[in-house]
């Protein structure tokens, strides 16, 4: 797989860091909910999201259905929460090592995430990682969309890298990421233990699983682009 990889798309969430680790995100959701009018009888079905949502992203998407003004206010609350979390979130072990390995082997890097692009940029800057990555693809807003947003983000990253799908490998920590990669025709590497176990990541449309980011960094150093495979990968 790696000998075909000229560019790598790293999923920010879990692979780079777990932004909201230790943060009570339900408090963010409750803050947004408290600023909304209760659902009316005519919007009762949509009101289920209002009453049950614990994920801030879903609550923000719901507020845009209430009104543009409420949506913008919710975006501001979530943006502030992300900015605060970025001050304390710890990078995953081996992040710098694997990004340096990409740079040394001539592989381009993009970072995608289900956060605001500015949050991802500032986090990478704070930890002196920004210079090791190229395109940063996140959200500009969280308005409802008919398309799966994760898929759209990865597709945008691949296009920003100007690479064919077969030349790209997505690095993620969830089975969902493995399926997104398969959906857009790229290869996928799952990093076990950051979010899901090896058994949940393996065997999804040819995905490969590594036990850690340092292991992936070692493999990148051993397998040149277009060269022979000299590692277990």
Secondary structure, DSSP 8 states (H G I E B T S, - for coil): -GGG-SEEEEEIIIIIB-TTTT--HHHHHHHHHHTS----GGGHHHHHHHHH---HHHHHHHHHHH-HHHHHHHHHHHHHHHHHHHTT--B-TTHHHHHHHHHHTT-EEEEEEEEEHHHHHHHHHHTT-GGG---EEEES-----SS-HHHHHHHHHHHHHT--GGGEEEEESSHHHHHHHHHHT-EEEEETTSSS-HHHHTTSTT-EEES-HHHHHHHHHHS-TTS---S--
